Amino acid sequence: MNFLEISLQKLHNRQNIFLTGGAGVGKTTLTRSIIASFESEGKKVAKLASTGMAATLINGQTLHSFLDLGIASDLVELERNGKLEASKKVKKLIGSMALIVIDEISMVSDTLLDMIRLRLLQSDFRGCVLVVGDFLQLPPVVRSGEVRFAFESASWEKFAFERIELTHVYRTDDSEFIELLNQIRFGFVDEHIHHRLNEFIKPLPSDLSDVTFLFGLNESAARHNKKQLEAHEGELIAKEAQIIKHAKRVNEKEVERFMADARIEPLLELKIGVPVLFTRNAWNYYNGERGRVVNYDQNMLYIQKSDGRVIKVERLSQSKSLWVERSVEGKKEMVEEPSFTIYQFPIKLAYAITIHKSQGMSILDLIIQTNEIFAPSQFYVALSRAMQPSRLTLIAPKRQWYEIVFVNPKAIDFTQNF
């Protein structure tokens, strides 16, 4: 089945789409192909997400920034902050879009979806909307009270999304493990799954440089990386990110926040022989692939991959773009321009990474710290990074598996019945 063709046909007919499926089924790849197809026709696409990190994965921006929602979390706050009515500039921007893509829809709350719909109505938006994500993964972040998903909003029905579900898992070809992942995705634990998970509890290797730890907490991952790097003999190599500002109004905090969201190291500290993970996809490496630093010069790192091949890796660019009004052939148009560009090597130390920052990664040798699982669906997100179950280790949990493998019941009900 050609999902790209099907999706494009529906979108060109102004049918809104909900693109979903579990982890590792190619949602981001298909989304990027849809965006590229629209842009190749000269059509404008808004690439949006509720969080900065999710936005950087599709080279986009946050919903709050694009829609000028300020810090409002609902319509009441929007009105209180004097932003209920969209400005002429925002209306023109939204109205000029042929397609609005909202990635990681599971992290969008019901009240945020209401604000999105308000802005589209105010702007007389005539394009189509593509929402992408899996409600059985990361839920909306709430300040307090009950988690409420986008599908709980009356606006969800108004968008009349048609569901396209991807089911083929590309990250692993182990059919037993794929079935286990599916059960965990729905929060199901019986005696068989309990025993299956226990089989992944193994003694830790003496050399921790060959494995990647997945932690729930930033400080745990940072601490482990620092400790392992210090223990590795050799001279420290420091590669600073190069920042080019294209607009005068760019401030340092904005750049720092973007680097954190985009998994760009401001100062990349390495040594010869240390293990690294690639954080991007390219023709000769993939996001999450492991290698070791074997040499370096001013402009290049030389990384040896697990098959023995040594590849040259140079700094890659990643830009934060904004929509601005420009005169194009004598006519005023909204165009996307970079406000700043950051050049840095697309790698990070492979000793440890957080579950949140491992989004989109496929990791071969993996150890999951189960005692830092604290959110619904977090264990599924961690487990689904694994490429080969034989190279997966789980730290023995201090709780029962059913207390770790838990999913929001509203998300289960929606996913099974939509």
N, C-alpha and C positions, 0 to 999 in steps of 0.2 A: 504493500500500500504506500503510495507516494504522499506522505503527510504534508510536504511542502506545497505540492500542487493543490491538494484539498484545502489547506489553510488559506492560500492566496486567493483561490476561487471564492471562498466564502467571504473573506475580507473585502475583496473587490466588489462584492455584492452588498457591502455595508452590513454584513452579519458580524456581530461582536462574538469573540471566541474566548473560551476558558480552556487553555492548554495545560494539561495536567499529566500526572504519572509519578511513580516512585523515583527514588534516587538513581542516577546513572542511566536513565533511559534516553537522554539526548534532548531534554527540553531547551537548554541554553543554546545548543547547536542549531536546533530548528528555529528558535527565536531570532538568532543572529542572521540566519538565512532569509527569514521573512523580512527583517529590517533591511538587509542588503538589497533584496529584490525591489522593495518600495523606493529606496534611495537611488537605485540604478535608473529608475523611471523619473527621477527628478522630484519625487514626492517627499514631503517633510514628515519626519517621524520623531515623536517625543519618546525618549527612552527613559523610563522612570521606575523608581522603587521607593519603598517607605524608609529604607535605611541607606546610609552612605555606602556601606560595603556592597550591598546588593546592587546599587546603582553603578558602582565602578565595574562590576562584572559584565555589564552590557554597555560600558562607556557612556553612561547617562548621568542623570542627576536625580535628586530626591523630589518626591511629590510636593513636599512643602515649599521647596525652592521654586520649582517650575510654576506651580499654581498660586504662588504668593499667599500661602496660608499662615505665614509667620510661625508662631509657636502654638497655635490653636490645636486642640485635640478634638474639638467638636464645633457644631454650628453656633452654640451659645457663646463659646470663647471667641470664635471668629467675629461675631457681632460685637462682643465686649471690647475686642482689640481694634475695632474700627475697620475690619477687613471683610465684612460680609459681602459688600459689593465689589466686584472685580474692577480694577483700573482699566482704562481704554487700552493701555499697552498689553496687559495680560490677556484681555479679550481678543485682541488682534493676534497675539502669539498663539493662543489655543485654537482660534478659528482658522489659522493657516495650516494646521496639521492635517495630514491625510490619515495618519495612524498614530494612536497613543498606545504604547506598550507599558504595562505595569508588571514588573517582575516581582517574584516572591510575594504573590498575592496573599499567602497564608499569614504574612506579617502585617497586613492591612486590616485595621479594625473596622467595625460597622460605621462608626462615626466619621472615620477618615473617608470611607467610600461615599458617604453622604456629601461630604465637602467636595469630593472629586466631581460628583454628578452635578452639584450646584454650579461649579465653575464651568462645566461643559455646557450646561443650559444657558448660563449668562453669556457665554461666548458664541452661542448659536453654532456649536460644533457639529459639522456635517460629515466627519470622517468615521472611522471605526475604532473599536477598542479591543486590544488583545491583552488579557490577563494571564499570567503564567505562574505556575507553582503547584504545590502539594499541601493541602490543609493538614496532612498527617506528618508535616515537618515543623519548622519553627513557627510558633504562634505569635500573635501581636504582643508587643511589649506594652504593658499597662502600668500607669503610676500607682493605681490602687483599685481594688474591687475585682469584679469578675471579668475574665477574658471574653470579649465578644468579637467574633470573626466577621469578615466582610459579607459572607453569605447570610448573616443574621440581619442585615440591613434591608429595608424595603427597596433601597436603590438597586440591590442585586437583581431582583426580579425585573426592575425597569430596564436594566441593560440587556435582558433576554439573551444571556450568553449561551452559545452552543458549545457543548463539551467535546474536545478532542483529547483522547487519552492515549499516551504512549506507554507501551507495556514491555518492549524488548530491552532487557538490561544489557548494556554494553561493557560495564565495568568488570564483570566477572562472567565466566561461562560455566561455573559450577552450579548445576541445576538444583542440587540439594541446598546449597547455600542461598540461592535465589529464593527458594521456597521459605527458608528460615527467615530471610529478610522480609518477605511479604507478611509472615505471621507477626514479626516484631513491629512492622509498620502499623499494623492494626492493634498493637498492644496485647496480642494474644500469647499467653504463657500456660502451657499444660506440662504434664510430667515429662513428656518427650522433649519439649523445647528446653525445659529446666536442665535435663541431662545433657542436651546438645550444647547449651551455653557453658555448662561446667567443663566440657571437653576442651574448651579454649583456654581454661585456666592452666597455665604451664609455668615452670620455673623460668625466671628471667635469665637471659643470656649474660655471661660474664662481661662481654664487650657490648656496651649499650650504643656504640657508634653505628651499629648495623641496623638499628631499628628506630622507628619514629613513635614517640609517646603522644597520645591524644589526651589532652587535659580539658577539663571544663572551665578552668580559671586561668586568666591571663598571667597572673603572678607565678603560678605553678610552671607554666610553659617557659616563661622568661627565666625563672630560677634554674630549671633543668638545663636549658640551653647555655646559660652562663657558666654553670658548674662544669659541664662537659667540655666547653670550649677552653676553659682555664686548665683543665686536666690534660688537654691535648698539647703535646710538645711542639715548639716552633714559634717563629716570629709572627706577631699579629699583623694581619693585612687589613687596612681600613679603606673602604671605598665609599666616598661621600656621594649622596645624591646630588645631581646637578639640576638646578631649578632656573627656568627661564620664564619671566613674567611678561605676558603680552598686554596686560592692562594695568594702568596705574593704581587702581583701587584694590588690588589684591593684597590681603594682609597675611601675616605669618601664621596666625591661628588657622586660617582657612586652608593653607598649604599643609600644615601639620595634620589637620583632621583628614584631608584627602589622602595623605600618605598612609595614615593608619587604616583608613577604609580600603585602600587599594592594595594593602599588603606590601607597600614599598618601604624598604628600610632606609631611614634618613642617613644612618651610618652603618654600612654593612661590614661587620667584623668577622674575619675568616682567618684560617691558617692553612698552610699546605697540608693536604690529607684529610681535612674535615669533610664530613658528609653534608650535602645540601639537597634541598628539594626545589624543583622548578616551580614557579608560581604562575606561569603562563603556558599556553599551548603554542607550539611552533612546528615547523616541518620536521625538525630533528629531536624534539623533546615534547613531553606532555605535562600538564598541570598535576603536580604531585610526584613526578618521576624523580628518582634518586640518582645522585652522582657524587663524585669526590673531587675536590679542588686539587689539581696536580701541578698547576703553574699559573703565572699571571704576569701581565705587564701593565702599562699605564691604561690601556684602552680595552684590554681583553682579559677574560678569565678562561682557563683551559680546564674543562670538566670531563673527568672520565666516567662514563656511564657503566652500568652493570654488565654490559656485553663486552667491555674492554675498550670500546671506541672512545677516543678523546675528541671532544668538539670544542670549537671556539665559541665563546658566548660574549656578546657585546651588550652595552647598555641599551635598553629599550625605552621608548618614550611612552608616557601616558599623560594625557591632557585632561584638564577639567574644562568643559565647554559651556558656554552660555549662549542663549539666543539673543541676538541684537538686531536692531533695525538698520539696514544699509540700503544705499541706492544701487540697484542692479539694473544696468542698461536704462538708466533714467527713471526707473520705477522703484518705489520703496518696498522692500521685502524683508522678511525675518530670515536671518541666516545664522547658522551655528558657527561660533568662533571660539578658539581656545582662549581662556583667560590666563592660564599658565600651563607649562609643560614640565614634567619631571623625567629626567633620564637616570635610570638605575638598572643594575643587573637584576634579571628576573628570577632571583633565587633567595632562599632563606636557609638558615641552619636547619638540618634535618633531624636534630635530636628530639625536638618537641614542637607541637603546634596546638592551638586551641581547636576545639570542635567547631566553633563558630567560624574561625578563619580557614578551616579546611574545606569550606564549601566549594564544590566543583572539583575537588582533588580526587585522584585515584592513587592510593598508596599501597605499596607491595608488602613491606615488613612493618607491621603495625602492633602497638601495644596500647590498649584503651584503659585509662584509669577510671574504672567504673564508680569509684567512690566520689567522683566529682560530677556525677550526673544529677542535675537538680531540676530540669525543666521537662515538660511533656515532649515526647518525640525526640529528645536529645540523644538518647541511646541509639535509636534507629539511624539518626544522621551520622553518628560516629561509626557504627557498625558498617554502614553502607559505603564508607570510604574504602573498605578492604577489597583488594583485587583477588587474593587467593586465600581461602580459609585456612590452608595448611600453614600460612605465614602470619596468622593472626593470633594474638595473645590477649586475654582479658585478665586484669588484676582481680583477684578474688574479692567480691563485694562484701561489705559488712552488713548488707541488707539482703532481703530475699529478692529474687529476680523480678517478681511481679511488682516490686516497689521501684524498680529501675526501668522496667519495660512498661511505661505508662503513657497513655495518649489521651488527649481531651475527648471525652465521649461525644461532644457535639460535632467534633471534626470527623469522628468515625461514622456517626449517623449520616452526616451530610455526604461524605465520600461514597458510602454504600448506597445511598438513595437518590443522588442527584441525577 
